[in-house]
Amino acid sequence: MPTLVNSLKSVLRSLPGPGVTARKYGSKSGVLREGVWLTLDRKTPLATLDASIFRSVEDTDNGRTKPAGEVFD
């Protein structure tokens, strides 16, 4: 049965790719590390957006709204 580690090993074997050969990354693990950081960097703004949408829906559900004519010119 394939495991996560074996799956990652398969992915790493398919590298190095242009990033390693162009010396942007020192090794295959550097490419993987950069991918993890990029994933984490995307999650924070998305969590903030999700929270904002949740608050807006909650405000609407609780009648905390104004008519568009009062808000827009």
C-alpha positions as CSV (number, residue, x, y, z in Angstrom):
1,M,0.0,0.0,0.0
2,P,1.5,3.4,-0.9
3,T,2.3,5.7,1.9
4,L,2.7,9.5,2.0
5,V,6.5,9.1,2.3
6,N,6.6,6.8,-0.8
7,S,4.5,9.2,-2.7
8,L,6.8,12.1,-1.8
9,K,9.8,10.0,-2.8
10,S,8.2,9.5,-6.2
11,V,7.6,13.2,-6.6
12,L,11.2,14.0,-5.6
13,R,12.5,11.4,-8.1
14,S,10.7,13.2,-10.9
15,L,12.6,16.4,-10.0
16,P,15.1,18.2,-10.2
17,G,13.5,20.3,-12.8
18,P,14.6,23.7,-13.9
19,G,14.8,25.2,-10.4
20,V,17.5,22.9,-9.2
21,T,19.4,22.8,-12.5
22,A,19.4,26.6,-12.7
23,R,20.8,26.7,-9.2
24,K,17.7,28.5,-7.8
25,Y,17.5,25.7,-5.2
26,G,20.4,23.8,-3.7
27,S,18.6,20.4,-3.8
28,K,15.4,18.6,-4.4
29,S,14.4,19.1,-0.8
30,G,14.8,22.9,-1.3
31,V,12.2,22.7,-4.0
32,L,9.8,20.8,-1.7
33,R,10.5,23.2,1.2
34,E,9.6,26.2,-1.1
35,G,6.4,24.5,-2.1
36,V,5.4,24.0,1.5
37,W,6.1,27.6,2.3
38,L,4.1,28.8,-0.7
39,T,1.2,26.6,0.5
40,L,1.3,28.0,4.0
41,D,1.5,31.6,2.7
42,R,-1.7,31.1,0.7
43,K,-3.6,29.7,3.6
44,T,-3.4,32.8,5.9
45,P,-5.1,35.3,3.5
46,L,-7.7,32.7,2.7
47,A,-8.5,32.1,6.4
48,T,-8.8,35.9,6.8
49,L,-11.2,36.1,3.8
50,D,-13.3,33.2,5.1
51,A,-13.6,34.9,8.5
52,S,-14.7,38.2,6.8
53,I,-17.3,36.5,4.7
54,F,-18.6,34.6,7.8
55,R,-19.0,37.9,9.7
56,S,-20.8,39.5,6.7
57,V,-23.2,36.6,6.4
58,E,-23.8,36.7,10.2
59,D,-24.5,40.5,10.0
60,T,-27.0,40.0,7.2
61,D,-28.7,37.1,9.0
62,N,-29.1,39.3,12.1
63,G,-30.4,42.3,10.2
64,R,-27.3,44.5,10.6
65,T,-27.6,46.0,7.1
66,K,-28.4,49.3,5.5
67,P,-30.2,49.9,2.2
68,A,-28.0,50.4,-0.8
69,G,-29.3,54.0,-1.2
70,E,-27.8,55.0,2.1
71,V,-24.4,53.4,1.4
72,F,-23.9,54.3,-2.3
73,D,-24.2,57.7,-3.9
